Amino acid sequence: MRDDELQVLGEPRKLNKREKWKIAIIAAVLLSLVVAVGMWIHKAVAPEQHEIIKSGKKMGEPTIVPKLQAAADSILKTQMDIIGNCLQGQAIVMDVETGEILAMVGLERNYEGKFQSCQNFAYQQELGSLMHTVSLLATLETGEAKLSDVVHTGVGVWPVEDGYEMKDHNWQHGGYGSITLDKALEVNSNVGISKVVNKVFGNNSQAFFDQLDKMSFGQPEHIEGIEGLQPTSYNSPKDKDWKNYNIWWSAIGYNRKIAPIQMLTFYNAIANDGQMVKPTLKTGEIEIINPQIASKANIDSMQVVLEHVVSQGLGRKAGTPLVQVAGKQGTSKIGEYDFGEEKYVDEYQVAFCGYFPADKPMFSMIVSINKLGLPASGGGMAGTTCHHIIEWMLTHGMPPLIYVDDETNDTISIAEETLPSVIDSLFKE
């Protein structure tokens, strides 16, 4: 070694230009990794930031309307008594534009068989045919399906896997045969909705769930004032036990547990021309979860179909002659109720979710009821409950309605005392 290469022990050696470049490159790479990991951790841990809009109302006031809350409670109790064998239920009414929760009633049967108030708003379960709307919108968003497409439902029975069959509610009467997709939603065809989802997403099941995420389905995961609300839980292709045929059941509401308030949030977004707002129990701010869950054209189409579900489909019981109502009914078998001594009874969930007035939505609503045994009808039971809540709201100025008698030209403000005469006038020949 030459003298000029000798180095005193402990004395730092000067780096040459090549070594400096190597260290700089390594440092840059490490810095990039640290930044990337930090961003990933922040995204995974920190809550997503949404746009906040001032509503113009006083900050922090309760959104619940006491008279509506009392009316919804009374109506839900009465209807659950009429239905019979009910275990629990809830009714939620929301302002479409602001997301303000105007009424939120939870009931459960106590040991005496009477219904008492409860906080069951975070309870998640399979909401059945309410999922039809979500699945159909997902297929439309791909551009590979349109409402006028024909789907072949046959006799209403579709052998799907391992000896199981998917059935439409009228399978014993021969099914619906070949129908358009909008008609499939109107008549609540499980086979029709599942087949179009299979057609569009069958070769890439994960794309279906990615589309649901893109539409913010299942949001929000937290609402101040509702304790215990969680992200929706579901089976997807990312799970080891996933089977390709599972997407057929996912399309019609099985394999995914969701709270009614989360389902209402999605339907409210349709009513709100595609803008998803976060439900809130305090006034003052509107939190935008998703500015546009789907294209305006597809949202417009779904608004038309949901109005048809009530005006000419299986959701008719939710309607009223006073105003156009839009929405969807749903029924699902969610398990068995154990009475002990090897005695089991099937448990059903019946629901209706929708909004009104259909042509200019102001209020959205969901009613969900759990009951034992048949009959079980989302339209006939939950839909009827919605009908009574809607008519109470209309007769109490939510929104104010004026009716003009065609024969007498009299102007009548719709209220509880004038309701019978107004309805008589609407139906007179």
C-alpha positions in Angstrom: 0.0 0.0 0.0 1.4 3.4 -0.9 2.0 6.0 1.7 -0.6 8.3 0.3 -3.2 5.5 0.7 -2.4 5.0 4.4 -5.1 6.3 6.8 -4.7 7.0 10.4 -7.1 4.8 12.5 -10.2 6.8 13.4 -9.7 9.5 10.9 -12.6 9.8 8.4 -11.8 9.0 4.8 -13.1 11.4 2.2 -15.7 9.8 -0.2 -15.1 9.9 -3.8 -17.8 11.1 -6.3 -19.0 7.7 -7.2 -19.5 6.7 -3.5 -21.4 9.9 -2.8 -23.8 9.1 -5.7 -24.4 5.6 -4.3 -25.2 6.9 -0.9 -27.5 9.6 -2.3 -29.4 7.0 -4.4 -29.8 4.7 -1.4 -31.0 7.5 0.8 -33.5 8.6 -1.8 -34.9 5.1 -2.2 -35.2 4.7 1.6 -36.9 8.0 1.9 -39.4 7.0 -0.8 -40.1 3.8 1.0 -40.7 5.6 4.3 -43.0 8.1 2.6 -44.9 5.2 0.9 -45.3 3.2 4.1 -46.4 6.3 6.0 -49.0 7.1 3.4 -50.3 3.5 3.5 -50.5 3.6 7.3 -52.3 6.9 7.2 -54.8 5.6 4.7 -55.3 2.4 6.7 -55.6 4.1 10.1 -56.8 7.7 9.6 -60.4 8.3 8.7 -61.1 9.3 5.1 -61.6 13.1 4.8 -64.9 14.1 3.2 -66.1 17.4 1.9 -68.1 19.4 4.5 -70.7 21.9 3.5 -72.5 24.3 5.8 -76.2 23.7 5.8 -77.1 27.2 6.9 -78.8 25.8 10.1 -77.6 26.4 13.6 -74.7 24.1 14.5 -75.2 21.2 16.8 -79.0 21.2 17.2 -80.7 17.7 17.4 -82.2 16.7 14.0 -85.0 14.5 15.5 -88.5 15.9 15.0 -90.3 14.9 18.3 -93.8 14.6 16.8 -92.6 12.5 13.9 -90.5 10.4 16.2 -93.6 9.7 18.4 -95.7 9.0 15.3 -93.2 6.6 13.8 -92.8 4.8 17.1 -96.6 4.4 17.5 -97.1 3.3 13.8 -94.2 0.7 14.0 -95.6 -0.8 17.3 -99.1 -1.0 15.9 -97.9 -2.7 12.6 -95.7 -5.1 14.5 -98.6 -6.1 16.6 -100.8 -6.6 13.5 -98.1 -8.6 11.7 -97.6 -10.9 14.7 -94.6 -13.0 15.8 -92.2 -10.0 15.5 -88.9 -9.9 17.3 -87.6 -6.5 16.6 -87.9 -3.6 14.2 -86.7 -0.2 13.3 -87.9 2.8 11.3 -85.6 5.6 10.2 -86.6 8.8 8.3 -84.0 11.1 6.8 -83.8 14.4 4.9 -82.6 13.5 1.4 -80.4 16.6 0.8 -78.8 17.1 4.3 -78.8 13.5 5.7 -80.4 14.8 8.8 -82.1 11.9 10.7 -85.6 13.2 11.5 -86.9 10.0 13.2 -85.1 6.9 14.4 -87.2 4.3 16.2 -85.9 0.9 17.5 -88.2 -1.7 19.1 -87.6 -5.2 20.5 -89.9 -7.7 22.1 -89.4 -8.2 25.8 -90.0 -11.3 27.9 -93.6 -10.3 28.4 -94.1 -10.2 24.7 -94.5 -6.4 24.6 -92.4 -4.1 22.5 -90.0 -1.7 24.2 -87.6 0.9 22.8 -84.0 -0.2 22.1 -80.8 0.9 20.4 -80.6 -1.6 17.6 -79.5 0.8 14.9 -76.0 -0.8 14.5 -77.4 -4.3 14.2 -76.3 -5.8 10.8 -78.0 -8.6 8.9 -78.7 -9.7 5.4 -81.3 -7.3 3.9 -82.3 -9.5 1.0 -83.9 -8.0 -2.0 -83.0 -4.4 -1.1 -79.7 -5.5 -2.6 -81.3 -5.9 -6.1 -81.2 -2.2 -6.7 -77.5 -2.0 -5.8 -76.6 -5.0 -7.9 -78.5 -3.7 -10.9 -76.9 -0.3 -10.7 -73.5 -1.9 -10.5 -74.1 -3.8 -13.8 -75.4 -0.6 -15.5 -72.2 1.3 -14.5 -70.0 -1.2 -16.4 -71.8 -0.3 -19.7 -72.3 -4.0 -20.3 -76.0 -4.0 -19.4 -79.0 -1.7 -19.9 -82.5 -1.8 -18.4 -84.1 -2.8 -21.7 -82.0 -6.0 -21.9 -83.9 -9.2 -21.7 -83.1 -11.8 -19.1 -84.5 -15.3 -19.2 -85.8 -16.3 -15.8 -87.6 -19.5 -17.0 -90.1 -20.9 -14.6 -88.5 -19.0 -11.7 -86.2 -21.8 -10.6 -82.4 -21.7 -11.2 -80.2 -24.7 -10.1 -77.1 -23.0 -8.9 -74.8 -25.3 -6.9 -74.6 -28.4 -4.7 -78.3 -29.2 -5.2 -79.4 -25.7 -4.1 -81.9 -23.8 -6.2 -82.5 -20.1 -6.4 -86.2 -19.3 -6.7 -88.4 -16.3 -7.6 -91.4 -15.7 -5.3 -93.8 -16.9 -8.0 -92.0 -20.0 -9.0 -95.0 -22.2 -8.1 -97.0 -20.2 -10.6 -94.6 -20.7 -13.5 -92.2 -17.8 -13.0 -91.8 -14.7 -15.2 -90.2 -16.2 -18.3 -88.3 -13.7 -20.4 -88.4 -10.1 -19.0 -86.5 -6.9 -19.2 -84.1 -5.9 -16.4 -86.3 -3.0 -15.3 -89.2 -5.5 -15.0 -87.0 -7.9 -13.1 -86.5 -5.2 -10.4 -90.2 -4.4 -10.4 -91.3 -8.0 -9.8 -88.4 -8.8 -7.4 -86.9 -11.5 -9.6 -84.0 -13.1 -7.8 -83.2 -15.2 -10.8 -83.2 -12.2 -13.2 -80.9 -10.0 -11.0 -78.5 -12.9 -10.3 -78.3 -13.8 -14.0 -77.4 -10.3 -15.2 -74.7 -10.0 -12.4 -73.4 -13.4 -13.5 -73.3 -12.2 -17.2 -71.4 -9.0 -16.4 -69.2 -10.1 -13.5 -69.1 -13.9 -13.7 -65.6 -14.1 -15.2 -64.3 -11.6 -12.6 -66.2 -11.7 -9.4 -63.9 -9.3 -7.6 -64.9 -6.6 -10.2 -68.4 -6.7 -8.7 -67.2 -5.9 -5.2 -64.8 -3.3 -6.6 -67.8 -1.6 -8.3 -69.7 -1.7 -5.0 -66.8 0.0 -3.3 -66.6 2.6 -6.0 -70.3 3.4 -5.4 -69.5 3.6 -1.6 -72.0 0.9 -0.8 -72.0 0.0 2.9 -71.0 3.5 4.0 -70.8 5.1 6.5 -68.8 3.0 8.9 -69.4 5.5 11.8 -72.1 7.9 12.8 -71.9 10.0 15.9 -74.7 9.0 18.2 -75.1 5.4 16.9 -72.9 3.2 19.0 -71.3 0.1 17.6 -71.7 0.8 13.9 -69.2 -1.3 12.0 -68.0 -1.8 8.4 -70.3 -4.2 6.5 -69.0 -7.8 6.7 -69.2 -9.9 3.6 -67.8 -12.9 1.7 -65.7 -12.0 -1.3 -63.2 -13.6 -3.8 -60.4 -12.5 -1.5 -61.6 -15.1 1.1 -60.1 -18.6 0.9 -63.6 -20.3 1.0 -64.9 -18.2 -1.9 -66.7 -20.2 -4.6 -67.5 -18.7 -8.0 -71.2 -19.3 -7.5 -71.3 -17.2 -4.4 -71.6 -14.1 -6.5 -75.2 -15.2 -7.5 -76.2 -15.2 -3.8 -74.3 -11.9 -3.1 -76.2 -10.3 -5.9 -79.5 -10.8 -4.1 -78.4 -9.8 -0.6 -77.0 -12.9 1.0 -73.4 -13.3 2.3 -73.3 -9.6 3.3 -74.5 -8.1 6.6 -75.4 -4.4 6.7 -77.2 -2.1 9.0 -80.5 -0.6 7.8 -79.0 3.0 8.2 -76.2 2.0 5.8 -78.7 0.6 3.2 -80.8 3.8 3.6 -77.7 5.9 2.9 -77.3 4.2 -0.5 -81.0 4.6 -1.5 -80.8 8.2 -0.2 -77.9 8.8 -2.6 -80.1 7.6 -5.5 -82.9 10.0 -4.4 -80.2 12.8 -4.1 -79.3 12.5 -7.8 -76.2 10.4 -7.0 -74.7 12.4 -4.2 -74.1 10.4 -1.1 -74.4 12.3 2.2 -73.6 11.0 5.6 -76.6 10.5 8.0 -76.3 12.9 11.0 -78.1 13.5 14.3 -76.8 17.1 14.5 -77.6 20.1 12.3 -75.2 22.5 10.7 -73.0 20.5 8.4 -73.6 18.2 5.4 -70.8 15.7 4.9 -70.4 14.4 1.4 -69.3 10.7 1.4 -69.3 10.4 -2.4 -70.2 13.3 -4.8 -71.5 10.9 -7.4 -72.0 7.2 -6.8 -72.9 6.5 -10.4 -73.5 8.3 -13.7 -76.3 10.8 -13.8 -77.9 8.8 -16.7 -77.9 5.6 -14.6 -79.2 7.4 -11.5 -82.0 8.9 -13.5 -82.9 5.4 -14.9 -82.9 3.9 -11.4 -85.2 6.7 -10.1 -87.7 5.8 -12.8 -87.6 2.1 -12.0 -87.9 2.6 -8.3 -91.0 4.7 -8.8 -92.4 1.9 -11.0 -91.7 -0.7 -8.2 -94.2 1.2 -6.1 -96.7 2.4 -8.7 -96.9 -0.9 -10.6 -94.6 -3.5 -9.0 -94.5 -5.4 -5.7 -93.9 -2.3 -3.6 -97.4 -1.0 -4.1 -98.4 -1.2 -0.4 -95.9 1.5 0.4 -97.6 4.0 -2.0 -100.3 6.5 -1.4 -102.6 8.4 -3.8 -101.4 11.7 -2.2 -97.9 11.6 -3.6 -95.6 9.5 -5.8 -93.4 7.1 -3.7 -90.3 5.3 -5.0 -88.4 2.4 -3.4 -87.9 -1.3 -3.1 -89.2 -4.0 -0.8 -87.2 -7.0 0.4 -87.6 -10.3 2.2 -84.9 -12.6 3.4 -84.7 -15.8 5.5 -81.9 -15.0 8.0 -81.8 -18.2 10.1 -83.7 -20.2 12.7 -85.0 -19.2 16.0 -84.3 -21.7 18.8 -87.2 -22.3 21.2 -85.3 -25.2 22.9 -86.1 -28.9 23.0 -85.1 -29.1 19.3 -87.9 -26.8 18.3 -86.9 -24.3 15.6 -88.8 -21.7 13.6 -87.5 -19.9 10.6 -86.7 -16.2 11.2 -87.3 -13.7 8.4 -86.4 -10.1 7.8 -88.9 -7.9 5.9 -88.0 -4.4 4.8 -88.9 -1.5 2.6 -86.5 1.3 1.7 -87.5 4.3 -0.4 -88.2 8.0 -0.7 -90.8 10.6 -1.6 -92.0 12.6 -3.5 -90.6 10.5 -6.3 -90.3 13.4 -8.7 -88.6 15.7 -6.3 -87.3 13.7 -3.3 -87.3 15.3 0.1 -87.5 12.5 2.5 -86.1 8.9 2.5 -87.1 6.1 4.8 -86.4 2.5 5.8 -88.4 0.1 7.8 -86.9 -3.3 8.8 -88.7 -5.9 10.8 -87.7 -9.3 12.0 -90.4 -11.9 12.5 -90.9 -15.6 13.0 -92.4 -17.9 10.4 -94.5 -17.3 7.3 -96.1 -15.3 5.9 -93.3 -12.8 5.4 -93.6 -9.9 3.0 -91.4 -6.9 2.7 -93.9 -5.1 0.6 -97.0 -6.1 2.5 -95.5 -5.6 6.0 -92.7 -3.1 6.0 -94.2 -1.4 2.9 -97.5 -0.9 4.7 -95.7 0.5 7.7 -93.9 3.0 5.4 -97.2 3.9 3.8 -98.7 4.9 7.2 -95.6 7.0 8.2 -95.6 8.7 4.8 -99.3 9.6 5.1 -98.7 10.9 8.7 -95.9 13.1 7.4 -98.0 14.4 4.5 -100.9 15.3 6.7 -98.6 17.2 9.0 -97.0 19.4 6.4 -93.9 17.2 5.5 -94.1 18.4 2.8 -97.1 20.7 2.6 -99.6 19.6 0.0 -102.4 21.4 -1.7 -105.1 19.4 -3.5 -107.5 21.1 -6.1 -110.8 19.3 -6.6 -111.4 19.0 -10.3 -115.2 19.2 -10.0 -115.6 22.0 -7.5 -112.2 23.7 -8.1 -112.0 24.0 -4.3 -108.5 24.2 -2.9 -107.9 21.8 0.0 -104.8 21.7 2.3 -104.1 18.1 3.1 -104.4 17.4 6.8 -105.6 14.6 9.1 -109.1 16.0 9.1 -109.3 16.5 5.3 -107.5 13.3 4.3 -110.6 11.1 3.9 -112.4 13.6 1.6 -109.3 14.2 -0.4 -108.7 10.4 -1.0 -112.4 10.0 -1.9 -112.1 12.8 -4.4 -109.0 11.2 -5.9 -110.8 7.9 -6.5 -114.2 9.1 -7.6 -115.1 8.2 -11.1 
